[in-house]
Structure formats: C-alpha cells, structure tokens
Amino acid sequence: MESETKTAPSPSLAEDYLQLLRRKNFFSLSLLVLLVGAAGMSLHTGSISLPWREILTALLDWDIGGRTAHVIQQIRLPRVTAAILAGASLGIAGAVMQNVLKNPLASPFTIGVSQGAAFGAAFAIIFLGAGQTHSSASSAVTINLPNLVVLCAFTGALLAVIFILVLASLKGVSTEAVILAGVALSAFFGAATMLLQYFADDVQVAASVFWTFGDLGKAGWTENTLIGVVLILAFTFFLLGRWQHNALLWGDEVAASLGIKVRHLRITAMLFSALTVAVTTAFLGIIGFVGLMAPHLARMFVGNDYRYLLISSALTGALLLLVSDIVSRILMPPIILPVGIITSFAGAPLFLYLLTCKRKN
C-alpha cells in the first residue's frame, strides 16, 4: 500500500528572510519602548517625589515655572538626555571599532581615548589650577574651571585619537597591532596621570580623581547639544556606510574586490567613532563598559548585520546607561553614585557571563 503521508512544505527562503527582518525590527522597536519607559521612570526618580501629572505638565509647558518645572527642566531632563546621548554614542562607537579593528574587545577603553581624557583633566586640575575643595559636607571637591578641564580632557582624548589614526594609516600595521598599541597607550596615559598626582597636593589629587568618575550630573543643555550634534554626524556617516561595514565582515580582500577602499573606510570610521567618545568623555568623565557591552548584547538578537546592529547598539547603550543612572540614584539615597561605578560593577560580570555562554554554544 502506497503511503499517503505528505510532508508539509518548508517555508521559502524569502519568507525566512522576511521573518528574520521582522524579528530584528521588533527587537529595535522593543528597545525603543523600553527606553521611553526608562526615561519616564528616570524623570520620576529622585530625592524629591513628584506626581506624574506635574511631570507631564512641566514637559509640555516650559513657561509654567515653579519647583517641579525647575527640577524637571533644569535637572532631571538634562540628565536623562545626557544618558541617552552618551549611551548611544558609546554604543555605536564600540560597534564600529569592533568592526574596523576586527576585534570583539575593541572599545573606547581599549584604544586609550578614555585614559587620554583623564590625563588631560588631571593636567588642567594640577598644573593649571582648575580644582579646589569645598567646605560643604555634601560636596567635598568641586571643579572651579570646568570649561578648562573639558578643553584639556578633549585635547588628551584627541591626542589618543591622532596616535591611533596615524598608526592605523601606516601600511603593514595589522588591526591586532592597533589594539595592542591602544593598550600600551592606555598604560602610558595612566602612568602619566599617576606621575602628575604624585607631585600634587591632596586637594588636586582629590579633584583629579573626582573628575574621572563618570557622572551624568555634569551635563547641561549646552553639553547635551554638543554631544548630540557630534552623535548625529557620526551616526549618519555610519548608517550611510552600513553595507561597507557588512562587507568588511568577510575580510579586507573581499571588501576590496567589491570596490571598497578599506584603508580609507577604517581611518574615517575610527576618526568619527573616536571623536564621538572623546566629546562624551570630556563632558561626562569616564563611563566604562557601555561601549563594549552594548554591541555584544545587541548582536545576540540582530546578529552582525550593520543595517540593524548600529541602531540596536545605540538603543542598547542608551538603555544601559539610563537604567544604570536610575540605579545610581536609588541604591544609597540621598547619595547619587557616579554612574561610571554602576556600569563597571554591572558590566564586568555581565561580560563574563556572555563569554561563558558563547563558549558553551
């Protein structure tokens, strides 16, 4: 007897591809919804309890005045905006660095940009007298010349960027060598910072260490505007070159055979990503692990397709930093911990967990 069993037709390749794209779009949309929810929670969280209706009124009417409007418009909303912009900047910078340097450990820390900024800040505080103590018990150290510190921090970060770009532009220098040079550069800037601190007094050392704490409270609307402009320029550049980054995943030879100028792409991508990190670090201090973690978390859901990975990394980085900032405010009230401490505490075990999962898979 002839079997009448029939097998169900398998979905076509086109249907599988469309389903994959829908899943990636759904992940990005979910991140956006979570980010909006976290932003609302961040506006509601603080030492002063504010009703939701007053928060919404302060957001919609900027001429209303009063205590709630001042807290929302001048304190919490700039903080939320800084978290979103800085997290997105670090997320896309990490994703691009991991692509052009072909190393999953590439991040702003790896190439020495953060350490260069810390050295610049220490130079301004110790040699140029930009830091001082404060008699208030709630704020032991303040920076009396913040613009000078930001300028020197940006210069220090820019020196690291120039060094990496010059090295990456040399023929015969591999991407692995660039990463190792970045590690050496980080050690150099760290040693130079310690040398400055060794000859400084207690006040200057305290001020320089205080600056290195990544803190979103340093940002106002002016800082957010500058960070946002640089982020938009860099994000636009990366999105226009998303197919080039996808081709680079197959190797330099394959990318070159497709007409891509690999060396030019690598240098320009490093320039935009490093400048994005330099501006963020100069204004907010060192915020660790977001640039490393965000691309890896996003990659678990959208893969290596840079059409989606760039957007997902930006949203993941923004969400990570915003949630970390909420934790930093509710962990030890009324003390607000620097968000850089929270990201480092959370990032290290999370990164080890991801490494373990990848090894098992």
Solvent accessible surface area in square Angstrom, and as a share of the most:
residue,aa,sasa,rsa
1,M,231,1.03
2,E,151,0.68
3,S,87,0.56
4,E,142,0.64
5,T,117,0.68
6,K,180,0.76
7,T,127,0.74
8,A,89,0.69
9,P,128,0.80
10,S,97,0.63
11,P,86,0.54
12,S,56,0.36
13,L,154,0.76
14,A,65,0.51
15,E,97,0.43
16,D,64,0.33
17,Y,100,0.38
18,L,91,0.45
19,Q,100,0.44
20,L,64,0.32
21,L,29,0.14
22,R,148,0.54
23,R,133,0.49
24,K,16,0.07
25,N,76,0.39
26,F,140,0.58
27,F,31,0.13
28,S,18,0.12
29,L,104,0.52
30,S,34,0.22
31,L,12,0.06
32,L,85,0.42
33,V,97,0.56
34,L,104,0.52
35,L,14,0.07
36,V,101,0.58
37,G,45,0.44
38,A,13,0.10
39,A,17,0.13
40,G,21,0.21
41,M,95,0.42
42,S,0,0.00
43,L,12,0.06
44,H,54,0.24
45,T,19,0.11
46,G,37,0.35
47,S,103,0.66
48,I,59,0.30
49,S,96,0.62
50,L,1,0.01
51,P,71,0.44
52,W,131,0.46
53,R,198,0.72
54,E,76,0.34
55,I,4,0.02
56,L,102,0.51
57,T,51,0.30
58,A,2,0.01
59,L,53,0.26
60,L,140,0.69
61,D,64,0.33
62,W,122,0.43
63,D,134,0.70
64,I,84,0.42
65,G,46,0.44
66,G,57,0.55
67,R,152,0.56
68,T,20,0.12
69,A,5,0.03
70,H,104,0.47
71,V,11,0.06
72,I,0,0.00
73,Q,12,0.05
74,Q,94,0.42
75,I,92,0.47
76,R,12,0.04
77,L,32,0.16
78,P,3,0.02
79,R,21,0.08
80,V,4,0.03
81,T,34,0.20
82,A,0,0.00
83,A,0,0.00
84,I,50,0.25
85,L,32,0.16
86,A,0,0.00
87,G,0,0.00
88,A,11,0.08
89,S,0,0.00
90,L,6,0.03
91,G,0,0.00
92,I,0,0.00
93,A,0,0.00
94,G,0,0.00
95,A,0,0.00
96,V,0,0.00
97,M,0,0.00
98,Q,11,0.05
99,N,6,0.03
100,V,0,0.00
101,L,1,0.01
102,K,89,0.38
103,N,30,0.16
104,P,80,0.50
105,L,95,0.47
106,A,0,0.00
107,S,6,0.04
108,P,8,0.05
109,F,68,0.28
110,T,21,0.12
111,I,0,0.00
112,G,0,0.00
113,V,0,0.00
114,S,6,0.04
115,Q,40,0.18
116,G,0,0.00
117,A,0,0.00
118,A,10,0.08
119,F,45,0.19
120,G,4,0.04
121,A,1,0.00
122,A,2,0.01
123,F,81,0.34
124,A,0,0.00
125,I,0,0.00
126,I,20,0.10
127,F,128,0.53
128,L,83,0.41
129,G,38,0.36
130,A,0,0.00
131,G,13,0.12
132,Q,77,0.34
133,T,73,0.42
134,H,83,0.37
135,S,120,0.77
136,S,42,0.27
137,A,111,0.86
138,S,109,0.70
139,S,42,0.27
140,A,68,0.53
141,V,17,0.10
142,T,36,0.21
143,I,34,0.17
144,N,69,0.35
145,L,84,0.42
146,P,73,0.46
147,N,125,0.64
148,L,50,0.25
149,V,1,0.01
150,V,32,0.18
151,L,112,0.56
152,C,19,0.11
153,A,0,0.00
154,F,59,0.25
155,T,64,0.37
156,G,3,0.03
157,A,0,0.00
158,L,54,0.27
159,L,96,0.48
160,A,0,0.00
161,V,2,0.01
162,I,88,0.45
163,F,91,0.38
164,I,1,0.01
165,L,25,0.12
166,V,83,0.48
167,L,36,0.18
168,A,12,0.10
169,S,28,0.18
170,L,94,0.47
171,K,169,0.72
172,G,88,0.84
173,V,47,0.27
174,S,56,0.36
175,T,15,0.09
176,E,100,0.45
177,A,37,0.29
178,V,3,0.02
179,I,14,0.07
180,L,124,0.62
181,A,20,0.15
182,G,0,0.00
183,V,80,0.46
184,A,64,0.50
185,L,20,0.10
186,S,18,0.12
187,A,67,0.52
188,F,130,0.54
189,F,12,0.05
190,G,26,0.25
191,A,55,0.43
192,A,21,0.16
193,T,16,0.09
194,M,127,0.57
195,L,109,0.54
196,L,22,0.11
197,Q,38,0.17
198,Y,175,0.67
199,F,158,0.66
200,A,19,0.14
201,D,78,0.41
202,D,125,0.65
203,V,52,0.30
204,Q,41,0.18
205,V,45,0.26
206,A,40,0.31
207,A,0,0.00
208,S,2,0.01
209,V,60,0.34
210,F,80,0.33
211,W,9,0.03
212,T,35,0.20
213,F,76,0.32
214,G,1,0.01
215,D,35,0.18
216,L,0,0.00
217,G,46,0.45
218,K,60,0.26
219,A,12,0.09
220,G,26,0.25
221,W,90,0.31
222,T,96,0.56
223,E,44,0.20
224,N,4,0.02
225,T,82,0.48
226,L,88,0.44
227,I,3,0.01
228,G,9,0.09
229,V,76,0.44
230,V,38,0.22
231,L,19,0.09
232,I,116,0.59
233,L,109,0.54
234,A,1,0.00
235,F,50,0.21
236,T,69,0.40
237,F,59,0.25
238,F,1,0.00
239,L,46,0.23
240,L,139,0.69
241,G,9,0.09
242,R,79,0.29
243,W,147,0.51
244,Q,74,0.33
245,H,1,0.01
246,N,22,0.11
247,A,11,0.08
248,L,3,0.01
249,L,79,0.39
250,W,193,0.68
251,G,19,0.18
252,D,42,0.22
253,E,136,0.61
254,V,67,0.39
255,A,0,0.00
256,A,56,0.43
257,S,90,0.58
258,L,120,0.60
259,G,66,0.64
260,I,23,0.11
261,K,154,0.65
262,V,18,0.10
263,R,118,0.43
264,H,116,0.52
265,L,9,0.05
266,R,27,0.10
267,I,45,0.23
268,T,27,0.16
269,A,0,0.00
270,M,1,0.01
271,L,64,0.32
272,F,63,0.26
273,S,0,0.00
274,A,1,0.01
275,L,50,0.25
276,T,2,0.01
277,V,0,0.00
278,A,0,0.00
279,V,17,0.10
280,T,2,0.01
281,T,5,0.03
282,A,1,0.01
283,F,31,0.13
284,L,0,0.00
285,G,1,0.01
286,I,29,0.15
287,I,14,0.07
288,G,3,0.03
289,F,56,0.23
290,V,4,0.02
291,G,3,0.03
292,L,20,0.10
293,M,4,0.02
294,A,0,0.00
295,P,0,0.00
296,H,10,0.04
297,L,32,0.16
298,A,0,0.00
299,R,44,0.16
300,M,102,0.46
301,F,117,0.49
302,V,2,0.01
303,G,30,0.29
304,N,72,0.37
305,D,24,0.13
306,Y,1,0.01
307,R,53,0.19
308,Y,31,0.12
309,L,0,0.00
310,L,0,0.00
311,I,67,0.34
312,S,0,0.00
313,S,0,0.00
314,A,10,0.08
315,L,28,0.14
316,T,10,0.06
317,G,0,0.00
318,A,2,0.01
319,L,29,0.14
320,L,49,0.24
321,L,0,0.00
322,L,0,0.00
323,V,67,0.39
324,S,12,0.07
325,D,0,0.00
326,I,19,0.10
327,V,50,0.29
328,S,0,0.00
329,R,19,0.07
330,I,96,0.49
331,L,104,0.52
332,M,98,0.44
333,P,95,0.60
334,P,111,0.70
335,I,98,0.50
336,I,88,0.45
337,L,33,0.16
338,P,26,0.17
339,V,0,0.00
340,G,8,0.08
341,I,59,0.30
342,I,16,0.08
343,T,7,0.04
344,S,47,0.31
345,F,153,0.64
346,A,55,0.43
347,G,5,0.05
348,A,41,0.32
349,P,79,0.49
350,L,61,0.30
351,F,25,0.11
352,L,113,0.56
353,Y,131,0.50
354,L,10,0.05
355,L,88,0.44
356,T,65,0.38
357,C,34,0.20
358,K,108,0.46
359,R,214,0.78
360,K,166,0.70
361,N,159,0.81
